[in-house]
Amino acid sequence: MGRMAVLKAARGTGMGARVLDALMAKAVELGYPELILNAQTHAEPFYARVGFERVGEEFEEAGIPHIEMRKRLVS
C-alpha cells in the first residue's frame, strides 16, 4: 500500500478504518496474498487492530520514524 491519510478533523471518526477496510477488500478481490506498508510509528496500534504485524526495526522515511507492517490475506 502507498500513502494513506485522514484529515486531522476526521481522525477518530472511523474514516481511516473504513478506507483501510476498502483497500483490504480490494486487495482480496484482486487475489493479493499479503499487504505490506510502512507505517509511521505512532500509527502502529491503528494497523495492529486489523491484523497487521510489525516486521523489523524502526527506520526513517521522509524524516519521520516508520516501521514495516504486513498482513496475510489468504492462507
N, C-alpha and C positions, 0 to 999 in steps of 0.2 A: 504494500500500500504506500502511496506517496504521502502527501500532506493532508491533514485533516484539522480543521479549526472551527471553533464556535465563537461567535461574538461574545465578548465579556458579559453583556447584558443578558444573553441567553444561557449562560452557564448555570448549571444546577437545575435546569428545567426539563432535562431528559432529552434535549435535542441532540446532543452528541451521541447518546446511546442509540437513538433512532437512526442517525446517519450510519453509525458503525454496524448496526443490525442489517441495514440495507446493503452495505458493502459486503458483509459476510454472506448474506443470502445470494447476492450476485456471484460471488466467488464460488459458492457451492454449485449454483446453476451452471457455471462455466466449467465445472469439474476440477477446480484447483484443489490440490490435496492439502495445502498449507498456506497460511498468511504469515508474512514477515513484515515487521515495521520497526522503525527506530523511534521510540517514544521519548519525549522529554521526561526526565526522571520524575518530576512532580506528577506526571500523568500515569505512572506505573499502576497505581491502585485502580484507576478507571479501566485500563485494559485487562488487568488481572481479574476483575469482577466478571468478565465474559470469557475467561479461559485462556488468555494469553499468558505465556510464561517467559520470564526473564532468561536471556541467554548471554553469557559472557559478562565482561566488565563494563563499567561506565566509560563513555568516551565523549569527546566534544564534537559537536556538529554546529556550524554557524555560530560558534561562541557560546553554545548552550549545552549543558550536560544532558546526554541521552543514554539509553540502553536499548539493545536489540531485544525484541519480543517476538515470539512465534506462537501460532495456534494451529493445531492439526484440524482439518475439516473433514477428512474421510479416514476411516480405519484401514 
